[in-house]
Amino acid sequence: MEKQTRRGLLKNAAKVAVAASGALVAQEASAQTGRMVKRDATGKPATPFPFTTVVSFGNLLFVSGIGCRIAGTIEEETKWVLDEIEKNLVAAGSSLDKVLKVNVFLEDIREFDRMNAVYKTRKWGSVFPARNTVQPAALPAGDHGLAIDCIAYV
């Protein structure tokens, strides 16, 4: 009878292991689904505008366009905006070297080389992110010189 009991215990243990592995797979799938929720990635207070500064989806971060709020040379304005982008990335658990894509909206495309000189000084990692630079018809009121948005990962 003892052999049957051991055999029965082994059978039960096998059933429990199979059930547990199935539950683990379901839990992992649920965790992955849970990770794929759009959320505010910085925990900063909401803006009065209808957007979130940094939204995460999975391990991706989408940083809204940050316009320069100081008046200065294009070099100073570019530095200010990149500093703000970097602060937001760090607050969301990322950094400039994890940026995949950048969009630069430059008020005057003739300032491209001067903006680019500052842009190149940042630590973007071993490969620069993909990038577009365009001159929009206008920047939002209060923005000076340029605005930049990006996509990064955590």
Secondary structure as UniProt FT lines:
FT   HELIX           2..35
FT   STRAND          39..40
FT   STRAND          54..57
FT   TURN            58..59
FT   STRAND          60..68
FT   HELIX           74..91
FT   TURN            92..93
FT   HELIX           96..98
FT   STRAND          99..106
FT   HELIX           109..111
FT   HELIX           112..119
FT   TURN            120..121
FT   STRAND          130..134
FT   TURN            141..142
FT   STRAND          144..153
//
